[in-house]
Amino acid sequence: MIFEAILFYMFATVMIGAALGVVFSRNPVHSVMFLVLTFFQSACLWLMAEAEFLAIVLVLVYVGAVMVLFLFVIMMLEVNVEAVKRGLTRYAPLAIAFALVLVVELIQLIWLRSQDIQVWSSFIPNPEGYNNTEALGAVLYTEHVYAFEIAAVILLLAIVAAITLTMRKRPGLKVQNISKQVAVRAKDRIRIVKMDAEKKS
Amino acid sequence: MMDLIPQFVIDLWSSLPPTIQYLTIVTWKILFVMIGVILVVAFSTYFERKVIGSMQSRVGPNRVGPLGLGQPFADVIKLLCKEVIIPAQSNRFLFIIAPLLSLTPALAAWAVIPMNATFVIADINAGLLYVLALTSVGVYGVILAGWATNSKYAFLGAMRSAAQIVAYEIAMGFALVGVLMAGGSLNIGDIIEAQSGGFSNWFLVPLFPLFLVYWISGVAETNRAPFDVAEGESEIVAGYHVEYSGVAFAIFFLAEYANMVLISALTAIFFFGGWASPFEGWTFLGEDALLRQGSFVWLFAKICFFMYTFFWLRATFPRYRYDQIMRLGWKVFIPVTIIWIAVESVMAWMQVGPSSGLAG
């Protein structure tokens, strides 16, 4: 129990520290790396709650794919740090207001929840043979199958929209037709002409 | 075996609290696997040079030790003794941490790989996802190295690598969706169990297109020839590790080879039955025939075969052009995997093949 509590507070502290680092670090690439650390720590917290599927998928999707694209974009852009800093002070009141609203909502939620169920001092261990992936699948494909399919369609739509928005055909671009290149045979390219040897006069 | 251990050692062991016992056993297991992987990596550099040498009618390394077998150690000592130069305009912290970021996931993924029927460090339910997540984290080392160096060549290498790995990651993930459908589980031990019964039951047979996609994407993920545009020594000098020297370079090298061994092991596990023997179904050999027993030797033989294929590819093919790599990943592999997953679900529905159990 005490070991779990120590682990929990350790992960939580590092996570909060990393989240602050995302906002306050001067270098955008450092910010992204702090965000990666935040994701890792929240994955660790989920692992402690025995939600292994969610934890690993968080790392796989956010750290493995989304943040790589983030880094990709941020490295390509020349970010003007001074301008960003000025933006930070200008938008600070708005950000603080949003943060306060979120905190109030969270506290209210925790308070409401603590009314009807008793608060546990630690994570409740699941029964033996519990499989997070199986449990999640059983709920997702039965009770919430409608919402699941709607989400899938929306994502498909987003993919199609992104491709149509960014696709452009530039005229005059020299591209190879690869299947044509592969299918080429020697007889299409050279013609062997038979002719008699000429006599020297 | 137990008689060889003196009684007081056994007493001391059983007097320890179970947590300490568990930690000791796991630590020894981890050490065992790590040292094994690092030795395999060391000798695969020797193996590679010998294979490519013989393919190009050369002898390869033959000076250090008998048959040149001491060559890997000579190389390691040379690299350890060299000076690590950190460029003045680089981002010092990220420059140093980048090689570690590329090595750690490559080694951590071995935690869920079963070596034989009983030996595995962590037998977790979502083992397949864990492997996929860790192999995708490895790209950070390459990207950060390229950026932190503050050199245009290194940066180009990092950009190429990032785009390439994101592209092939998807094809790889889809290929593994097929594997988990056939195996009916995310646990790697269960996936190997599902392939028991000799080579005709391996997932290679029903999932052949997925095997090809997985293997080629694996070569692309490890940035090996013919997909080594991230290094591309003839175009962008050495890509992301152009400014690395000494130990820092050695760690990148180690990470690349550890990733190759990992991909070989994973291909063996997902499509070639892992530690299972290919002759398990040959009942005429007798009940306890050694050939029919699954063991680590089979896994090792399969890993060696795939390592050989890596070197074979490198000696055979010229480097892919960048736009062709992207075309292959996005326009060929992803459609192929999606179609084969659909074919597989039809197979499951018609009750043929390994995934027939899913229909019920």
Boltz contact constraints between the chains, C-beta under 6 A:
constraints:
  - contact:
      token1: [A, 52]
      token2: [B, 126]
      max_distance: 6.0
  - contact:
      token1: [A, 53]
      token2: [B, 126]
      max_distance: 6.0
  - contact:
      token1: [A, 56]
      token2: [B, 126]
      max_distance: 6.0
  - contact:
      token1: [A, 56]
      token2: [B, 129]
      max_distance: 6.0
  - contact:
      token1: [A, 56]
      token2: [B, 130]
      max_distance: 6.0
  - contact:
      token1: [A, 56]
      token2: [B, 133]
      max_distance: 6.0
  - contact:
      token1: [A, 59]
      token2: [B, 133]
      max_distance: 6.0
  - contact:
      token1: [A, 60]
      token2: [B, 132]
      max_distance: 6.0
  - contact:
      token1: [A, 60]
      token2: [B, 133]
      max_distance: 6.0
  - contact:
      token1: [A, 63]
      token2: [B, 137]
      max_distance: 6.0
  - contact:
      token1: [A, 64]
      token2: [B, 133]
      max_distance: 6.0
  - contact:
      token1: [A, 64]
      token2: [B, 136]
      max_distance: 6.0
  - contact:
      token1: [A, 64]
      token2: [B, 137]
      max_distance: 6.0
  - contact:
      token1: [A, 68]
      token2: [B, 139]
      max_distance: 6.0
  - contact:
      token1: [A, 68]
      token2: [B, 162]
      max_distance: 6.0
  - contact:
      token1: [A, 68]
      token2: [B, 166]
      max_distance: 6.0
  - contact:
      token1: [A, 71]
      token2: [B, 143]
      max_distance: 6.0
  - contact:
      token1: [A, 72]
      token2: [B, 162]
      max_distance: 6.0
  - contact:
      token1: [A, 75]
      token2: [B, 147]
      max_distance: 6.0
  - contact:
      token1: [A, 131]
      token2: [B, 125]
      max_distance: 6.0
  - contact:
      token1: [A, 133]
      token2: [B, 126]
      max_distance: 6.0
  - contact:
      token1: [A, 133]
      token2: [B, 186]
      max_distance: 6.0
